[in-house]
Amino acid sequence: MNAAADMVARYCAELASIAPTLPAAEVPWIQQTRSKARDDFARLGFPTRLQEAWHYTNVGTLQRRFFSLASTDISIDPKAIEPFLYTDLDCHQLVFVNSIYAPALSTIGTLPSGVTLENLATTLAQTPQQLEPFFHSREQPADHAFNALNTALLHDGTYLHLAPNTQLDKPLHLLFLSVGKAEEHCAQPRNLIQLGTGSQAVVLESYHSLDDAACFTNACSQVILEAEATLHHYKLQEENQLSYHIASLQVQQAQRSHFESHLLSLGATLARHELSVDLNGEGAHCSLNGLYLGGGRQHVDCHTEVRHMQAGADSRQIYKGILDGRARGVFNGQVYVHPQAQKSNAEQSNHNLLLSNDAEADTKPELEIYADDVRCSHGATVGQLDDDMLFYLRSRGLPEDAARGLLTLGFARDLLERMPLKPVAEQLEKKLIEILSQSHGLKSLI
């Protein structure tokens, strides 16, 4: 048995040993779901670069280290989480430490009628039948090892359900914190969101480290949007430079539903963000926006799949990368148009800014179209800062590092300005300035 196979077997053995202790272990369909996922992970193993979807991303260093799956409830001082809160935003807040719900740190106000919001372990223990649509409405990807690993554990995370024509009165902030312990650990949250017909919600996911310990975060979120439902989704990933972050977000949209995604990826030695959207109803719309920064030897990979399955759906994708040092950024965006998805409109763009000669960007936008009455376009660029603009700013008295910083910030601001939730956009811009000011003289000018 080689080292990779041995590590897979070790994960499977721990999954089997803790399975009887997990919530709803006695419920037949949940037991079968976990067991099948464990078998799928054992069969698939960790992905390799021989697989097209992972051609630019090597998880070899991840598969050589074992991150314990055992759940541990760790006590955290409430003051420790203050730097990660949106102080100017009135919101419901669920906090998870190493993917385990921390009620003492969470704040859920009075919820409107028709809103169910609780941690997933509670739902599994009390009303597991509510979760069946997420696992039976669409088969999970058969070739996705990390999703299988997450499903095999299926322990904690968030369950949000809105009845038809219901609006979540305040944004929901899901704060995921990793903290070190005696052994390296794996956090595997699962977030399940279902919005009924005509309902609306705003959800923020943020991932942070409380110390310098290495952590493997394997997050999976699923969203079901019924007819005319609207979800604005934000994600901030800012874990420490020793951590690994693998995450998938799967969205199913009915007719005339609206999904808007905003991603800001800043941390981890290896980060992979997967976003899959099925436009299953006529007139459905999705807008996917992403900004990723990498420095040192960071590797960040953004992988999107948008499937136009019915007529008259729209999709927009704009992703930008800023890469410094020896960092590597990857964007692989796929758009599929079904033969019956006439009148589809799909736009996709990826732009990368290289701040050093050693940084690298790999971009691969793809269109697969089987309908003839559509409007689809894609484009990608990789380049450095404009010399003429640098000269202009320096001629006005700015030092070179400050001029480079301002131009870089301007490159990123376009995506921040697309965020409707201004308190979030403003706080994220501050984080961006803080990062850029470490290598450019920017902070004193803002």
N, C-alpha and C positions, 0 to 999 in steps of 0.2 A: 504494500500500500504506500503510495507516494505521500508527500507532506500535505498537499492540498486535500486529498481524500481522507487522510487521517484527521485533519481539522474538521472537515464536514462531519465525520463520524463522531467526533467529540461533541460538537454542537447537538447532533441528533440524540446522543445519549443523555445530555443534560435536559433537552426538551422532553424526552420520554420520562425522565425521573421526576420532573416538576409538574407534568401534565395533570396528575390527580389533585394537585393543590390549587390549580387555577380556578377562577370563578366559572360557575356553570359547567364544571367538569362532568357532571352527571347528565347533562342535556344531550340527547343522542345526536342532533344535527351539529351541535358545536363540537362535540367529541369527534365526530367524523370529519368536520372541517379542519380541525387541528391535526388530526392523524394524517389526512390526505396531504396537507401542506408540509408536514414533516417528511412524508415519503417523497414529495416533489422536490424538496430541498436536497434530500439524500441523493436523488437521481440526477439533479441538475448540477449540484456543487456550485462553487463560485464561478462567475463568468470569466472568460478569458478574451484576449484581444483577437482570437480567431472568430469570435462572434461579431457580426457587423455592427450591432448596436453598441459594442464596447471596444471598437477598433482603436479608438484614441485614448482609452482610459484603462490603465493597468491596476488591478486591485491586489496584486501579488503581495505587497507589504501588509495589507489588511488580512489576507487569508493565512499569513504565517503567524499571526498573534491571536490568542484566544481571549475573547472578552466575555466574562461571565454573564449568563442570562439570569442568574438568581436575583429575585426582587428584594430590595432592601429599603426599608423606610428610614430615611435619614432626616434628622431634625435640623432645620435651618433658621438662623436668626432673621426675623422679618426685615431688619435693616439691610441685610445682605442683598436683597432683591431690588432695593430702591433704584439702583442705576439702570435697571432694565424695564422700569415702568414708564408709561406715557403719562407724565404728570399733568399735562394739559388736556387730557382726554378722559371724559367720564365714560366708564365702560364696565361691563361685567368681566371678571377675571378668574380664570382657573390656572393654578400653578401646579406643575409637575416636577418632581425631583427624581432624576434618573428614571423618568417615565412613569413614576408612581404619584398619584394624586396627593397633594398636600393641602387639606382643607383649611388648616390654620393660616396658610398664606393666601388663600383664595377669597374672593369677594364676589358673591352673586347677589345682586339686588333683587327687588321684587320683579318677577317676570310677568310679562303680559299674558293674558289668557291665550291658550293655544301654543305656548312655547314650552318645550321640554328641554332642559339643559342639565346634564349631570355627567359625572365621570363614567367612563365606559365600564369599569369594574362593577359599579353599582347597577348599571343596566343589565349586565350579564347575569348578576346574581338575582335580580328581582324581576325583570321583564325581558328575558332574552329573545322572546318572539318578535320584539320590535326590530331586531337587527337582521332578521332573515332577508329582507329585500336587498341589503348590501352584498350578500354573499350568493344570492340566487337569481337576482335580476340580470346579472351579466357574469359570465364565467371569468374568473381571474386569469390573467395572462399565464399560459401554460409554460412559458420559458423564462419566467422571472424569478430567479432564485431568492432575491432579497425580499420580495413580497411574500414568497412562500415561508421564509424564515420568520417574518413578522406575523403572518397568520398562524403559524404553528404555535406561537406563544399566545397571541390574542388575549391580552391581559387588561391593560389600562389605556386611557386616553380620554377622548371627549365624544359624547353623544349629544347632538343638537337636532331637534325636530321641530319644525314650524307647521302648524295646521294651515289649511288653505286661507288665503287673504289675511295673513298675520304678519306683522312687522316687528322684528326684534328692536326694542326701543333704544338700545344702546349698542355700540360695537362690542364684540366679544374678543377679549385678548386671551390667547392660550400661550402661556409662558412655560417653556421647557428648559430646565436647568440641569446641567450635569455637574457632579461633584465627585472627587476621587475618594477611594476607599482602599482597603488592603489589596484588592486585586482589580485589574482593569475590568471595566464593566461595559455592558451593552444596554443602551436605552432603546426600547422598541415601542413607541407610542402608536396608537391607532385612533384616528379621528374620523367619525362617521357623521355626516351632515345631510339632512334631508329637508328640503324646502317644498312645502305644498303649493298648490296652484295659487299664483298671484302673491306669494309671500316674499319678504325681503329681509336680508341680513347683511351685516358687515363682520368679517372674521379676520383676526390677526393672529398669525403663528410666529413666535420668535424663539430662537434657540441660542442659548448662551452657556458659557462655562463659568463656574464659581471658583475654579482654581486651575492649576496647570496640568492636572492629571489627564492622561489620554482617555478618551471615551469613543465608543463606536455607536453613533446614533443611526438607527434604521427605522425611519418614520414612514408611515403610510396613511394617507388621507383619502377618503372616498366621499364624493358629493353626488347627490341625486337632486336635480332641479326639475320640478314638474312644470306644467304649462305656465308661462308668463311669470315664473319666479325669477328673482334677481339676487345674485350673490356677488359682493365685492370681497375679494380675498387678498390679503397681504401676507408676505412671508419675509422675515429677517433672519438670516443665518449668520451667527457671529461667534461660533465656538472657537476654542483656543487652537493654536497652531500644531498641536500634537494629536488632534482629534480627527475622526473620520465621520463624514456625514453623507448618508445615502438616503434619499427620500423620493417618494412617488406620490403624486396627486392625480386621482382618477375622477373625471367629471362626466356625468351623463346628463344631457339636456333634452328636455321635451320642447314642444313647439313654442316659439316666441319667448323662450327663456333667455336670460342674459347673465353671462359670467364674465367677470373682470378679475384678472390676476396681476399682482405686482410683486416681483421678487427682487430682493437685495441680498446678494451673497458676498460675505466679507471674510469669513473665517474658515478654519480647518485645513489640515495638510492636504486632504482629499475631500472634495465635495461634489456630489452628483445629484442634480435636481431633474426629476422626470415629471412631465406634465402631459397627461393624456386626456383629450376631450372628444367625446362622441356627440355630434350634433344630430340627435335622433329625431328632431321635430322640425317642421317647416317654420322658417323665419327665426330660428334660433341664432343667437349671436354670442361670440366670445372674443375677448380682447386680452392678449397675453403680453405682458411687459416685464422685461428682466434686465437687471444691471448686476454684473459680477466684477469683482475686483480681486486681483491676485498679485502677490509679491513674494519675494524669496523663492522658494521652490514649491509654492502652492500649485495645486491642480484643481480646476473647477470645470465641471462638465454640465451643460444644460441640454437636455434632450426633450423635445416636444413632439407630440403626435396629435394632429387634429383631423378627425374623420368626418367629412360631410356626408351624411347618410340620407338626408331628405332635401327637398327643393327649397331654394330661397334662403339658405343660411349664410351668415357672414362670419368670417374670422379674420382677426388682425394680430400679427405677431411682430413685436419690436424688441430685440435683445441687443444689449451693448456690453462690451467687455473692456476693462482697463487693466493692463498687465504690465508689471514692472519686474525687475530682477530677472530670475530664471523661471518665472511663473509660466504656466501653460493654461490656456483657456480653450474650451471646446463648445461649439454649438452645433447641434444636429437637429434640424427642424423638418418634420415630415407633414405634408398635407395630402390627404387621400380624398378623392371625390368619387362617390359611388355613381354608377350609371343612372340611377334615378334622381340624383341630386342636381337637377338642372337649375339654372339661375343662381348657382353658388357664386360667392364672391370671397376670395381668399388672398390676403396680402401677407408677405413675410419678409422681414429684413433683419440682418445681423451686421453690426458694425463693431470693429475692434480697434482699440488704440494701444499701441505698443510704446511703452515709455523707456525701454532699454533694448539694446541690440540682441540680448539673450532671451527675451521673452518670446513666446510662441502662441499663435492663435490658429486653431483648426476650425473651419466653418464649412458646413455641409447642409445647405437648404435643399429640400427635395419636394417635388410635386409629382403626384401619381393621379392622373385624371382620366376618368372613364365616361365623362359626360361631355357633350359638345357645345352646350349653351352656358358657358361659365366665364368668369373673369378671375384669373389667377396670376399672381406675380410673385417673384422672389428676388432677393439681391443680397449681396454680402460684400464687405470691404474689410481690409486689414491695412493699417497704416500708422504713421507716426504724426506727431504734432506738425502743423503747418509752419514752415520756416518763415513765410511772409508775415503771418500773424505774430509769431515770436518777435520778429524784427520790429514790427509796429509797436508792440507793447514795450519792448526794451527802449525804443526811441522816445517813449513817453516817460522814461525814468524808472521803470520797474526792473528790479534785478532778474536775472534769467530764471532762477528757481521759482520766483513769485509769478512770473509770466507763464511758465509751464504749468504751475498749479492752477492759475485762473482759467487757462484754456482747457485743462483737464476737467475742472469742475463744470465748465460750460458744456463740455461734451456729455456729462452725466445728468445735468440739470433737466434736460429735456424729458427724461423718464420720471424724475421726481415731480415735475410739474403736471404730469398726467395723473397723479394720485389725488382723488377727490377729497380724501381725509387729510386736511391741511396740518393738523397737529402731528400726525404721523410723518407726513412729508418733511415738515420742518425739523423734527428730531432726527430723521434719517439723514437729512442734509448735514446736520451737525456732526454725525458720525463719519460721514464721508469727508468732511473738511478735516476732522481730526486725523483720519488716516492719511490723507494727501499731505497734510502739513508735516508729517514725519519725514517726508523726503523732499517737500517743496516749501518754500517760504510763503505759505498761504494764510495761515491763521491770523497773522498781524494785519492782513489787508482786508479781512472780511468783517 
